[in-house]
Protein backbone atom coordinates (compact mmCIF):
# COMPACT_ATOMS: atom_id res chain seq x y z
CA UNK A 1 0.00 0.00 0.00
CA UNK A 2 2.89 2.33 0.73
CA UNK A 3 4.21 1.75 -2.78
CA UNK A 4 0.93 2.97 -4.25
CA UNK A 5 0.96 6.14 -2.16
CA UNK A 6 4.59 6.76 -3.04
CA UNK A 7 3.75 6.26 -6.72
CA UNK A 8 0.81 8.69 -6.50
CA UNK A 9 2.93 11.28 -4.71
CA UNK A 10 5.68 10.93 -7.29
CA UNK A 11 3.26 11.47 -10.16
CA UNK A 12 0.80 13.75 -8.37
CA UNK A 13 0.82 16.25 -11.25
CA UNK A 14 -0.48 13.52 -13.55
CA UNK A 15 -3.11 12.58 -10.96
CA UNK A 16 -4.26 16.21 -10.88
CA UNK A 17 -4.48 16.25 -14.67
CA UNK A 18 -6.52 13.05 -14.59
CA UNK A 19 -8.98 14.48 -12.05
CA UNK A 20 -9.38 17.77 -13.95
CA UNK A 21 -9.90 16.01 -17.30
CA UNK A 22 -12.50 13.74 -15.72
CA UNK A 23 -14.56 16.69 -14.49
CA UNK A 24 -14.10 18.59 -17.76
CA UNK A 25 -15.20 15.51 -19.70
CA UNK A 26 -18.33 15.13 -17.60
CA UNK A 27 -19.21 18.81 -18.11
CA UNK A 28 -18.50 18.56 -21.84
CA UNK A 29 -20.62 15.47 -22.46
CA UNK A 30 -23.54 16.82 -20.43
CA UNK A 31 -23.80 19.73 -22.87
CA UNK A 32 -23.41 17.72 -26.11
CA UNK A 33 -26.63 17.09 -28.08
CA UNK A 34 -27.68 13.45 -28.24
CA UNK A 35 -27.32 13.47 -32.04
CA UNK A 36 -23.54 13.84 -31.72
CA UNK A 37 -23.16 11.16 -29.06
CA UNK A 38 -22.49 8.28 -31.45
CA UNK A 39 -19.92 10.31 -33.38
CA UNK A 40 -18.02 10.88 -30.15
CA UNK A 41 -18.39 7.22 -29.27
CA UNK A 42 -16.71 6.12 -32.50
CA UNK A 43 -13.89 8.62 -31.97
CA UNK A 44 -13.38 7.34 -28.42
CA UNK A 45 -13.23 3.77 -29.75
CA UNK A 46 -10.34 4.80 -31.97
CA UNK A 47 -8.61 6.52 -29.05
CA UNK A 48 -9.17 3.47 -26.82
CA UNK A 49 -7.54 1.25 -29.42
CA UNK A 50 -4.50 3.51 -29.61
CA UNK A 51 -4.24 3.76 -25.82
CA UNK A 52 -4.59 -0.02 -25.49
CA UNK A 53 -1.70 -0.55 -27.89
CA UNK A 54 0.45 2.01 -26.05
CA UNK A 55 -0.39 0.51 -22.66
CA UNK A 56 0.59 -2.99 -23.79
CA UNK A 57 3.85 -1.57 -25.16
CA UNK A 58 4.41 0.30 -21.86
CA UNK A 59 3.80 -2.84 -19.79
CA UNK A 60 6.46 -4.65 -21.78
CA UNK A 61 9.07 -2.21 -20.50
CA UNK A 62 8.15 -2.40 -16.79
CA UNK A 63 10.34 -4.39 -14.43
CA UNK A 64 8.65 -7.29 -12.67
CA UNK A 65 9.56 -5.88 -9.26
CA UNK A 66 7.45 -2.73 -9.84
CA UNK A 67 4.14 -4.13 -8.59
CA UNK A 68 2.20 -0.84 -8.47
CA UNK A 69 2.94 -0.03 -12.12
CA UNK A 70 1.97 -3.55 -13.13
CA UNK A 71 -1.34 -3.29 -11.25
CA UNK A 72 -2.18 0.12 -12.72
CA UNK A 73 -1.24 -1.17 -16.17
CA UNK A 74 -3.40 -4.26 -15.75
CA UNK A 75 -6.42 -2.19 -14.72
CA UNK A 76 -5.80 0.24 -17.59
CA UNK A 77 -5.77 -2.63 -20.08
CA UNK A 78 -8.89 -4.11 -18.51
CA UNK A 79 -10.81 -0.82 -18.68
CA UNK A 80 -9.63 -0.03 -22.21
CA UNK A 81 -10.66 -3.50 -23.38
CA UNK A 82 -14.09 -3.08 -21.83
CA UNK A 83 -14.43 0.31 -23.51
CA UNK A 84 -13.48 -1.12 -26.90
CA UNK A 85 -15.89 -4.07 -26.67
CA UNK A 86 -18.74 -1.93 -25.35
CA UNK A 87 -18.20 0.71 -28.01
CA UNK A 88 -18.05 -1.91 -30.75
CA UNK A 89 -21.29 -3.56 -29.60
CA UNK A 90 -23.07 -0.21 -29.28
CA UNK A 91 -21.91 0.92 -32.72
CA UNK A 92 -22.95 -2.41 -34.23
CA UNK A 93 -26.42 -2.11 -32.66
CA UNK A 94 -26.75 1.48 -33.88
CA UNK A 95 -25.82 0.50 -37.44
CA UNK A 96 -28.47 -2.23 -37.37
CA UNK A 97 -31.07 0.40 -36.48
CA UNK A 98 -30.06 2.54 -39.45
CA UNK A 99 -30.19 -0.47 -41.81
CA UNK A 100 -33.80 -1.19 -40.77
CA UNK A 101 -34.80 2.41 -41.49
CA UNK A 102 -33.32 2.33 -45.00
CA UNK A 103 -35.12 -0.91 -46.02
MOPAC internal coordinates of N, CA, C and O (Angstrom, degrees):
PM7 1SCF
backbone

  N    0.0000 0     0.00 0     0.00 0    0    0    0
  C    1.4414 1     0.00 0     0.00 0    1    0    0
  C    1.5261 1   110.77 1     0.00 0    2    1    0
  O    1.2310 1   120.70 1   144.33 1    3    2    1
  N    1.3155 1   116.28 1   -35.67 1    3    2    1
  C    1.4606 1   120.39 1   179.11 1    5    3    2
  C    1.5202 1   111.03 1   -65.70 1    6    5    3
  O    1.2310 1   120.60 1   147.60 1    7    6    5
  N    1.3335 1   116.45 1   -32.40 1    7    6    5
  C    1.4585 1   119.82 1   178.09 1    9    7    6
  C    1.5216 1   110.92 1   -64.46 1   10    9    7
  O    1.2310 1   120.70 1   141.51 1   11   10    9
  N    1.3212 1   116.26 1   -38.49 1   11   10    9
  C    1.4663 1   120.29 1  -179.70 1   13   11   10
  C    1.5220 1   110.32 1   -66.13 1   14   13   11
  O    1.2310 1   120.27 1   134.93 1   15   14   13
  N    1.3282 1   117.10 1   -45.07 1   15   14   13
  C    1.4623 1   120.30 1   178.20 1   17   15   14
  C    1.5204 1   111.38 1   -63.94 1   18   17   15
  O    1.2310 1   120.36 1   140.52 1   19   18   17
  N    1.3111 1   116.92 1   -39.48 1   19   18   17
  C    1.4613 1   120.25 1   177.87 1   21   19   18
  C    1.5283 1   110.58 1   -64.50 1   22   21   19
  O    1.2310 1   120.87 1   140.55 1   23   22   21
  N    1.3296 1   115.95 1   -39.45 1   23   22   21
  C    1.4641 1   121.28 1   178.19 1   25   23   22
  C    1.5305 1   110.30 1   -63.75 1   26   25   23
  O    1.2310 1   120.65 1   134.90 1   27   26   25
  N    1.3405 1   116.37 1   -45.10 1   27   26   25
  C    1.4657 1   120.62 1  -179.81 1   29   27   26
  C    1.5239 1   111.62 1   -65.84 1   30   29   27
  O    1.2310 1   120.42 1   142.67 1   31   30   29
  N    1.3254 1   116.81 1   -37.33 1   31   30   29
  C    1.4628 1   119.55 1   177.51 1   33   31   30
  C    1.5210 1   111.55 1   -69.30 1   34   33   31
  O    1.2310 1   120.62 1   144.35 1   35   34   33
  N    1.3213 1   116.42 1   -35.65 1   35   34   33
  C    1.4598 1   119.86 1   178.82 1   37   35   34
  C    1.5203 1   110.71 1   -65.36 1   38   37   35
  O    1.2310 1   120.60 1   138.67 1   39   38   37
  N    1.3217 1   116.46 1   -41.33 1   39   38   37
  C    1.4626 1   121.53 1  -177.14 1   41   39   38
  C    1.5328 1   110.92 1  -109.44 1   42   41   39
  O    1.2310 1   119.93 1  -141.48 1   43   42   41
  N    1.3028 1   117.74 1    38.52 1   43   42   41
  C    1.4668 1   120.46 1  -175.58 1   45   43   42
  C    1.5170 1   111.99 1   -64.80 1   46   45   43
  O    1.2310 1   119.61 1   149.65 1   47   46   45
  N    1.3388 1   118.34 1   -30.35 1   47   46   45
  C    1.4620 1   120.28 1   177.24 1   49   47   46
  C    1.5334 1   110.06 1   -62.06 1   50   49   47
  O    1.2310 1   120.26 1   138.21 1   51   50   49
  N    1.3221 1   117.12 1   -41.79 1   51   50   49
  C    1.4557 1   120.43 1   177.79 1   53   51   50
  C    1.5252 1   111.70 1   -67.31 1   54   53   51
  O    1.2310 1   120.53 1   145.98 1   55   54   53
  N    1.3225 1   116.60 1   -34.02 1   55   54   53
  C    1.4709 1   120.20 1   176.40 1   57   55   54
  C    1.5212 1   109.74 1   -65.64 1   58   57   55
  O    1.2310 1   119.89 1   138.88 1   59   58   57
  N    1.3333 1   117.81 1   -41.12 1   59   58   57
  C    1.4605 1   121.02 1   176.74 1   61   59   58
  C    1.5270 1   110.75 1   -61.66 1   62   61   59
  O    1.2310 1   120.74 1   136.58 1   63   62   61
  N    1.3208 1   116.20 1   -43.42 1   63   62   61
  C    1.4649 1   120.05 1   178.60 1   65   63   62
  C    1.5301 1   110.32 1   -61.43 1   66   65   63
  O    1.2310 1   120.13 1   138.33 1   67   66   65
  N    1.3063 1   117.36 1   -41.67 1   67   66   65
  C    1.4546 1   121.52 1   178.73 1   69   67   66
  C    1.5276 1   111.59 1   -61.36 1   70   69   67
  O    1.2310 1   120.31 1   135.89 1   71   70   69
  N    1.3195 1   117.02 1   -44.11 1   71   70   69
  C    1.4663 1   121.15 1  -179.65 1   73   71   70
  C    1.5308 1   110.54 1   -65.71 1   74   73   71
  O    1.2310 1   120.25 1   135.36 1   75   74   73
  N    1.3249 1   117.12 1   -44.64 1   75   74   73
  C    1.4703 1   120.43 1  -179.48 1   77   75   74
  C    1.5303 1   110.48 1   -64.70 1   78   77   75
  O    1.2310 1   119.73 1   136.51 1   79   78   77
  N    1.3273 1   118.11 1   -43.49 1   79   78   77
  C    1.4637 1   119.67 1   179.84 1   81   79   78
  C    1.5158 1   111.53 1   -66.28 1   82   81   79
  O    1.2310 1   119.84 1   147.92 1   83   82   81
  N    1.3163 1   117.90 1   -32.08 1   83   82   81
  C    1.4625 1   120.25 1   176.06 1   85   83   82
  C    1.5229 1   110.34 1   -61.73 1   86   85   83
  O    1.2310 1   120.51 1   129.26 1   87   86   85
  N    1.3317 1   116.63 1   -50.74 1   87   86   85
  C    1.4640 1   119.73 1  -178.83 1   89   87   86
  C    1.5312 1   112.06 1   -67.03 1   90   89   87
  O    1.2310 1   119.85 1   143.13 1   91   90   89
  N    1.3306 1   117.88 1   -36.87 1   91   90   89
  C    1.4587 1   119.89 1   175.92 1   93   91   90
  C    1.5292 1   111.17 1   -65.22 1   94   93   91
  O    1.2310 1   120.54 1   140.42 1   95   94   93
  N    1.3286 1   116.58 1   -39.58 1   95   94   93
  C    1.4571 1   120.21 1   178.10 1   97   95   94
  C    1.5139 1   112.57 1   -63.65 1   98   97   95
  O    1.2310 1   120.54 1   138.78 1   99   98   97
  N    1.3206 1   116.57 1   -41.22 1   99   98   97
  C    1.4654 1   120.08 1   177.98 1  101   99   98
  C    1.5284 1   109.82 1   -63.34 1  102  101   99
  O    1.2310 1   119.92 1   135.02 1  103  102  101
  N    1.3211 1   117.76 1   -44.98 1  103  102  101
  C    1.4638 1   120.80 1   179.02 1  105  103  102
  C    1.5243 1   111.14 1   -63.74 1  106  105  103
  O    1.2310 1   120.39 1   140.57 1  107  106  105
  N    1.3156 1   116.85 1   -39.43 1  107  106  105
  C    1.4634 1   121.21 1  -178.75 1  109  107  106
  C    1.5269 1   111.02 1   -65.53 1  110  109  107
  O    1.2310 1   120.22 1   132.03 1  111  110  109
  N    1.3219 1   117.19 1   -47.97 1  111  110  109
  C    1.4591 1   119.84 1  -176.08 1  113  111  110
  C    1.5247 1   113.11 1   -74.46 1  114  113  111
  O    1.2310 1   119.64 1   160.17 1  115  114  113
  N    1.3185 1   118.29 1   -19.83 1  115  114  113
  C    1.4611 1   119.42 1   173.74 1  117  115  114
  C    1.5209 1   111.38 1   -69.91 1  118  117  115
  O    1.2310 1   120.10 1   153.02 1  119  118  117
  N    1.3281 1   117.42 1   -26.98 1  119  118  117
  C    1.4533 1   121.36 1  -175.80 1  121  119  118
  C    1.5258 1   113.01 1   -97.43 1  122  121  119
  O    1.2310 1   119.36 1   176.15 1  123  122  121
  N    1.3317 1   118.82 1    -3.85 1  123  122  121
  C    1.4545 1   122.14 1  -179.10 1  125  123  122
  C    1.5289 1   109.52 1   -81.25 1  126  125  123
  O    1.2310 1   119.76 1   -45.44 1  127  126  125
  N    1.3382 1   118.06 1   134.56 1  127  126  125
  C    1.4680 1   119.73 1   175.80 1  129  127  126
  C    1.5340 1   111.04 1   -63.03 1  130  129  127
  O    1.2310 1   121.03 1   -29.50 1  131  130  129
  N    1.3149 1   115.63 1   150.50 1  131  130  129
  C    1.4666 1   119.98 1  -177.00 1  133  131  130
  C    1.5244 1   112.58 1   -64.32 1  134  133  131
  O    1.2310 1   119.96 1   157.63 1  135  134  133
  N    1.3278 1   117.68 1   -22.37 1  135  134  133
  C    1.4642 1   120.88 1   179.54 1  137  135  134
  C    1.5272 1   110.67 1   -64.49 1  138  137  135
  O    1.2310 1   120.20 1   145.48 1  139  138  137
  N    1.3202 1   117.22 1   -34.52 1  139  138  137
  C    1.4642 1   121.50 1  -177.19 1  141  139  138
  C    1.5228 1   113.46 1   -86.22 1  142  141  139
  O    1.2310 1   120.25 1   175.03 1  143  142  141
  N    1.3220 1   117.12 1    -4.97 1  143  142  141
  C    1.4610 1   120.37 1  -174.11 1  145  143  142
  C    1.5228 1   111.94 1   -59.76 1  146  145  143
  O    1.2310 1   119.82 1   134.97 1  147  146  145
  N    1.3272 1   117.95 1   -45.03 1  147  146  145
  C    1.4605 1   119.90 1  -176.32 1  149  147  146
  C    1.5236 1   112.39 1   -71.76 1  150  149  147
  O    1.2310 1   120.34 1   153.57 1  151  150  149
  N    1.3221 1   116.96 1   -26.43 1  151  150  149
  C    1.4705 1   119.12 1   173.62 1  153  151  150
  C    1.5228 1   110.14 1   -66.43 1  154  153  151
  O    1.2310 1   120.74 1   136.32 1  155  154  153
  N    1.3259 1   116.19 1   -43.68 1  155  154  153
  C    1.4608 1   119.49 1   177.49 1  157  155  154
  C    1.5226 1   111.12 1   -66.00 1  158  157  155
  O    1.2310 1   120.28 1   145.27 1  159  158  157
  N    1.3064 1   117.06 1   -34.73 1  159  158  157
  C    1.4631 1   120.51 1   179.29 1  161  159  158
  C    1.5222 1   110.72 1   -62.90 1  162  161  159
  O    1.2310 1   120.12 1   136.89 1  163  162  161
  N    1.3337 1   117.37 1   -43.11 1  163  162  161
  C    1.4598 1   118.95 1  -179.94 1  165  163  162
  C    1.5317 1   111.21 1   -68.25 1  166  165  163
  O    1.2310 1   120.20 1   144.94 1  167  166  165
  N    1.3260 1   117.23 1   -35.06 1  167  166  165
  C    1.4641 1   119.72 1   177.02 1  169  167  166
  C    1.5278 1   110.26 1   -66.51 1  170  169  167
  O    1.2310 1   120.36 1   140.08 1  171  170  169
  N    1.3205 1   116.92 1   -39.92 1  171  170  169
  C    1.4648 1   120.01 1   179.08 1  173  171  170
  C    1.5267 1   111.49 1   -68.63 1  174  173  171
  O    1.2310 1   119.87 1   150.37 1  175  174  173
  N    1.3326 1   117.86 1   -29.63 1  175  174  173
  C    1.4638 1   119.56 1   174.64 1  177  175  174
  C    1.5270 1   110.41 1   -63.72 1  178  177  175
  O    1.2310 1   120.56 1   138.75 1  179  178  177
  N    1.3128 1   116.53 1   -41.25 1  179  178  177
  C    1.4636 1   120.28 1   177.63 1  181  179  178
  C    1.5284 1   109.78 1   -63.43 1  182  181  179
  O    1.2310 1   120.54 1   134.49 1  183  182  181
  N    1.3201 1   116.57 1   -45.51 1  183  182  181
  C    1.4723 1   120.24 1   179.69 1  185  183  182
  C    1.5267 1   110.86 1   -63.39 1  186  185  183
  O    1.2310 1   120.11 1   140.53 1  187  186  185
  N    1.3312 1   117.40 1   -39.47 1  187  186  185
  C    1.4698 1   120.10 1   178.82 1  189  187  186
  C    1.5196 1   111.07 1   -63.48 1  190  189  187
  O    1.2310 1   120.28 1   141.06 1  191  190  189
  N    1.3126 1   117.07 1   -38.94 1  191  190  189
  C    1.4633 1   120.29 1   177.43 1  193  191  190
  C    1.5136 1   111.93 1   -63.02 1  194  193  191
  O    1.2310 1   120.33 1   137.80 1  195  194  193
  N    1.3247 1   116.97 1   -42.20 1  195  194  193
  C    1.4666 1   120.89 1   178.67 1  197  195  194
  C    1.5249 1   110.25 1   -66.23 1  198  197  195
  O    1.2310 1   120.49 1   134.67 1  199  198  197
  N    1.3308 1   116.67 1   -45.33 1  199  198  197
  C    1.4669 1   120.16 1   179.80 1  201  199  198
  C    1.5235 1   111.70 1   -64.35 1  202  201  199
  O    1.2310 1   120.41 1   144.56 1  203  202  201
  N    1.3341 1   116.82 1   -35.44 1  203  202  201
  C    1.4645 1   120.04 1   178.36 1  205  203  202
  C    1.5230 1   110.12 1   -64.20 1  206  205  203
  O    1.2310 1   120.51 1   135.51 1  207  206  205
  N    1.3218 1   116.63 1   -44.49 1  207  206  205
  C    1.4636 1   120.66 1   177.68 1  209  207  206
  C    1.5239 1   110.91 1   -60.79 1  210  209  207
  O    1.2310 1   120.40 1   135.00 1  211  210  209
  N    1.3374 1   116.84 1   -45.00 1  211  210  209
  C    1.4655 1   120.29 1  -179.38 1  213  211  210
  C    1.5281 1   111.74 1   -66.09 1  214  213  211
  O    1.2310 1   120.47 1   142.39 1  215  214  213
  N    1.3196 1   116.71 1   -37.61 1  215  214  213
  C    1.4663 1   120.09 1   179.59 1  217  215  214
  C    1.5258 1   111.24 1   -66.78 1  218  217  215
  O    1.2310 1   120.29 1   139.51 1  219  218  217
  N    1.3168 1   117.04 1   -40.49 1  219  218  217
  C    1.4716 1   119.81 1   177.34 1  221  219  218
  C    1.5279 1   109.81 1   -63.79 1  222  221  219
  O    1.2310 1   120.65 1   138.72 1  223  222  221
  N    1.3385 1   116.37 1   -41.28 1  223  222  221
  C    1.4604 1   119.88 1   178.07 1  225  223  222
  C    1.5349 1   110.62 1   -64.79 1  226  225  223
  O    1.2310 1   120.48 1   140.38 1  227  226  225
  N    1.3378 1   116.68 1   -39.62 1  227  226  225
  C    1.4676 1   121.61 1   178.46 1  229  227  226
  C    1.5236 1   110.98 1   -64.27 1  230  229  227
  O    1.2310 1   120.10 1   138.01 1  231  230  229
  N    1.3289 1   117.42 1   -41.99 1  231  230  229
  C    1.4659 1   120.26 1  -179.35 1  233  231  230
  C    1.5269 1   112.05 1   -65.26 1  234  233  231
  O    1.2310 1   120.48 1   152.95 1  235  234  233
  N    1.3154 1   116.68 1   -27.05 1  235  234  233
  C    1.4574 1   119.56 1   177.54 1  237  235  234
  C    1.5114 1   113.39 1   -67.31 1  238  237  235
  O    1.2310 1   120.54 1   158.27 1  239  238  237
  N    1.3314 1   116.58 1   -21.73 1  239  238  237
  C    1.4682 1   120.84 1  -177.88 1  241  239  238
  C    1.5241 1   113.66 1   -97.60 1  242  241  239
  O    1.2310 1   119.84 1   178.24 1  243  242  241
  N    1.3262 1   117.91 1    -1.76 1  243  242  241
  C    1.4637 1   121.10 1  -177.84 1  245  243  242
  C    1.5269 1   109.85 1   -84.17 1  246  245  243
  O    1.2310 1   121.12 1   -39.10 1  247  246  245
  N    1.3169 1   115.47 1   140.90 1  247  246  245
  C    1.4620 1   119.64 1   176.06 1  249  247  246
  C    1.5235 1   109.45 1   -74.35 1  250  249  247
  O    1.2310 1   120.93 1   -31.26 1  251  250  249
  N    1.3226 1   115.82 1   148.74 1  251  250  249
  C    1.4635 1   120.30 1  -178.00 1  253  251  250
  C    1.5245 1   112.69 1   -65.54 1  254  253  251
  O    1.2310 1   119.67 1   157.49 1  255  254  253
  N    1.3070 1   118.24 1   -22.51 1  255  254  253
  C    1.4634 1   120.69 1  -178.47 1  257  255  254
  C    1.5379 1   112.45 1   -78.58 1  258  257  255
  O    1.2310 1   119.69 1   166.73 1  259  258  257
  N    1.3220 1   118.19 1   -13.27 1  259  258  257
  C    1.4620 1   122.23 1  -179.27 1  261  259  258
  C    1.5341 1   109.48 1   -88.93 1  262  261  259
  O    1.2310 1   121.16 1   -98.15 1  263  262  261
  N    1.3214 1   115.39 1    81.85 1  263  262  261
  C    1.4626 1   122.28 1  -173.15 1  265  263  262
  C    1.5262 1   111.97 1   -65.67 1  266  265  263
  O    1.2310 1   119.77 1   138.21 1  267  266  265
  N    1.3288 1   118.04 1   -41.79 1  267  266  265
  C    1.4684 1   120.01 1  -176.33 1  269  267  266
  C    1.5297 1   110.92 1   -64.04 1  270  269  267
  O    1.2310 1   119.75 1   138.82 1  271  270  269
  N    1.3234 1   118.07 1   -41.18 1  271  270  269
  C    1.4621 1   120.49 1   177.83 1  273  271  270
  C    1.5243 1   111.16 1   -66.08 1  274  273  271
  O    1.2310 1   120.57 1   142.14 1  275  274  273
  N    1.3251 1   116.52 1   -37.86 1  275  274  273
  C    1.4632 1   119.34 1   177.66 1  277  275  274
  C    1.5267 1   111.45 1   -65.10 1  278  277  275
  O    1.2310 1   120.12 1   139.46 1  279  278  277
  N    1.3377 1   117.37 1   -40.54 1  279  278  277
  C    1.4642 1   120.54 1   178.89 1  281  279  278
  C    1.5277 1   111.64 1   -66.37 1  282  281  279
  O    1.2310 1   120.28 1   133.83 1  283  282  281
  N    1.3358 1   117.07 1   -46.17 1  283  282  281
  C    1.4554 1   119.89 1   177.59 1  285  283  282
  C    1.5305 1   110.96 1   -61.63 1  286  285  283
  O    1.2310 1   120.63 1   139.64 1  287  286  285
  N    1.3184 1   116.40 1   -40.36 1  287  286  285
  C    1.4599 1   120.37 1   178.10 1  289  287  286
  C    1.5141 1   112.22 1   -64.57 1  290  289  287
  O    1.2310 1   120.57 1   138.99 1  291  290  289
  N    1.3353 1   116.52 1   -41.01 1  291  290  289
  C    1.4624 1   120.28 1   178.27 1  293  291  290
  C    1.5307 1   110.88 1   -61.97 1  294  293  291
  O    1.2310 1   120.57 1   133.67 1  295  294  293
  N    1.3360 1   116.52 1   -46.33 1  295  294  293
  C    1.4645 1   119.57 1   179.75 1  297  295  294
  C    1.5269 1   111.71 1   -66.67 1  298  297  295
  O    1.2310 1   120.40 1   146.18 1  299  298  297
  N    1.3306 1   116.84 1   -33.82 1  299  298  297
  C    1.4697 1   119.57 1   176.75 1  301  299  298
  C    1.5230 1   110.36 1   -64.99 1  302  301  299
  O    1.2310 1   120.21 1   136.65 1  303  302  301
  N    1.3202 1   117.21 1   -43.35 1  303  302  301
  C    1.4615 1   120.27 1   178.79 1  305  303  302
  C    1.5264 1   110.50 1   -65.88 1  306  305  303
  O    1.2310 1   120.39 1   140.14 1  307  306  305
  N    1.3139 1   116.86 1   -39.86 1  307  306  305
  C    1.4639 1   120.74 1   178.29 1  309  307  306
  C    1.5278 1   111.16 1   -61.69 1  310  309  307
  O    1.2310 1   120.09 1   131.95 1  311  310  309
  N    1.3265 1   117.43 1   -48.05 1  311  310  309
  C    1.4612 1   120.81 1  -179.21 1  313  311  310
  C    1.5276 1   112.26 1   -67.78 1  314  313  311
  O    1.2310 1   120.21 1   141.04 1  315  314  313
  N    1.3215 1   117.21 1   -38.96 1  315  314  313
  C    1.4642 1   119.74 1   177.96 1  317  315  314
  C    1.5239 1   111.28 1   -66.12 1  318  317  315
  O    1.2310 1   120.35 1   141.57 1  319  318  317
  N    1.3241 1   116.93 1   -38.43 1  319  318  317
  C    1.4641 1   120.16 1   177.71 1  321  319  318
  C    1.5232 1   110.97 1   -64.89 1  322  321  319
  O    1.2310 1   120.69 1   138.19 1  323  322  321
  N    1.3281 1   116.29 1   -41.81 1  323  322  321
  C    1.4639 1   119.73 1   177.78 1  325  323  322
  C    1.5269 1   110.68 1   -63.81 1  326  325  323
  O    1.2310 1   120.26 1   141.29 1  327  326  325
  N    1.3092 1   117.10 1   -38.71 1  327  326  325
  C    1.4575 1   121.05 1   178.45 1  329  327  326
  C    1.5245 1   111.23 1   -64.83 1  330  329  327
  O    1.2310 1   120.62 1   137.53 1  331  330  329
  N    1.3264 1   116.42 1   -42.47 1  331  330  329
  C    1.4679 1   119.75 1   179.17 1  333  331  330
  C    1.5206 1   111.92 1   -64.23 1  334  333  331
  O    1.2310 1   120.32 1   133.25 1  335  334  333
  N    1.3197 1   116.99 1   -46.75 1  335  334  333
  C    1.4729 1   120.38 1  -178.73 1  337  335  334
  C    1.5259 1   110.57 1   -65.84 1  338  337  335
  O    1.2310 1   120.06 1   135.13 1  339  338  337
  N    1.3198 1   117.49 1   -44.87 1  339  338  337
  C    1.4564 1   120.61 1   179.00 1  341  339  338
  C    1.5203 1   112.28 1   -63.20 1  342  341  339
  O    1.2310 1   120.29 1   137.97 1  343  342  341
  N    1.3088 1   117.06 1   -42.03 1  343  342  341
  C    1.4616 1   120.91 1   177.69 1  345  343  342
  C    1.5178 1   112.13 1   -65.14 1  346  345  343
  O    1.2310 1   120.86 1   140.18 1  347  346  345
  N    1.3303 1   115.97 1   -39.82 1  347  346  345
  C    1.4667 1   119.48 1   178.22 1  349  347  346
  C    1.5227 1   110.62 1   -64.08 1  350  349  347
  O    1.2310 1   120.06 1   134.19 1  351  350  349
  N    1.3163 1   117.49 1   -45.81 1  351  350  349
  C    1.4703 1   120.73 1  -178.88 1  353  351  350
  C    1.5335 1   111.29 1   -65.42 1  354  353  351
  O    1.2310 1   120.44 1   140.97 1  355  354  353
  N    1.3245 1   116.76 1   -39.03 1  355  354  353
  C    1.4645 1   119.84 1   178.52 1  357  355  354
  C    1.5248 1   111.16 1   -66.91 1  358  357  355
  O    1.2310 1   120.33 1   137.33 1  359  358  357
  N    1.3242 1   116.97 1   -42.67 1  359  358  357
  C    1.4595 1   120.70 1   178.73 1  361  359  358
  C    1.5202 1   110.72 1   -64.90 1  362  361  359
  O    1.2310 1   120.47 1   139.66 1  363  362  361
  N    1.3245 1   116.71 1   -40.34 1  363  362  361
  C    1.4634 1   120.30 1   178.73 1  365  363  362
  C    1.5282 1   110.79 1   -62.97 1  366  365  363
  O    1.2310 1   120.46 1   137.59 1  367  366  365
  N    1.3299 1   116.72 1   -42.41 1  367  366  365
  C    1.4651 1   120.84 1   178.47 1  369  367  366
  C    1.5280 1   110.91 1   -64.74 1  370  369  367
  O    1.2310 1   120.68 1   139.63 1  371  370  369
  N    1.3192 1   116.30 1   -40.37 1  371  370  369
  C    1.4644 1   120.74 1  -179.95 1  373  371  370
  C    1.5212 1   110.75 1   -65.74 1  374  373  371
  O    1.2310 1   119.79 1   139.79 1  375  374  373
  N    1.3163 1   118.01 1   -40.21 1  375  374  373
  C    1.4629 1   120.82 1   178.23 1  377  375  374
  C    1.5255 1   111.40 1   -65.60 1  378  377  375
  O    1.2310 1   119.92 1   144.93 1  379  378  377
  N    1.3221 1   117.76 1   -35.07 1  379  378  377
  C    1.4644 1   120.63 1   175.41 1  381  379  378
  C    1.5199 1   111.21 1   -62.35 1  382  381  379
  O    1.2310 1   120.23 1   141.49 1  383  382  381
  N    1.3289 1   117.17 1   -38.51 1  383  382  381
  C    1.4609 1   120.42 1   178.17 1  385  383  382
  C    1.5222 1   111.45 1   -63.96 1  386  385  383
  O    1.2310 1   120.16 1   140.17 1  387  386  385
  N    1.3285 1   117.30 1   -39.83 1  387  386  385
  C    1.4564 1   120.19 1   178.90 1  389  387  386
  C    1.5229 1   111.46 1   -69.53 1  390  389  387
  O    1.2310 1   119.73 1   146.20 1  391  390  389
  N    1.3280 1   118.13 1   -33.80 1  391  390  389
  C    1.4695 1   120.88 1   178.75 1  393  391  390
  C    1.5266 1   110.82 1   -66.28 1  394  393  391
  O    1.2310 1   119.86 1   143.68 1  395  394  393
  N    1.3311 1   117.87 1   -36.32 1  395  394  393
  C    1.4636 1   120.90 1   179.05 1  397  395  394
  C    1.5197 1   111.25 1   -68.80 1  398  397  395
  O    1.2310 1   120.29 1   147.48 1  399  398  397
  N    1.3239 1   117.05 1   -32.52 1  399  398  397
  C    1.4657 1   119.91 1   179.57 1  401  399  398
  C    1.5255 1   110.35 1   -69.97 1  402  401  399
  O    1.2310 1   120.03 1   141.46 1  403  402  401
  N    1.3242 1   117.55 1   -38.54 1  403  402  401
  C    1.4603 1   121.35 1  -176.84 1  405  403  402
  C    1.5220 1   113.17 1   -74.24 1  406  405  403
  O    1.2310 1   118.84 1   161.22 1  407  406  405
  N    1.3342 1   119.82 1   -18.78 1  407  406  405
  C    1.4714 1   121.08 1  -177.47 1  409  407  406
  C    1.4878 1   112.40 1   -77.31 1  410  409  407
  O    1.2310 1   120.10 1   180.00 1  411  410  409

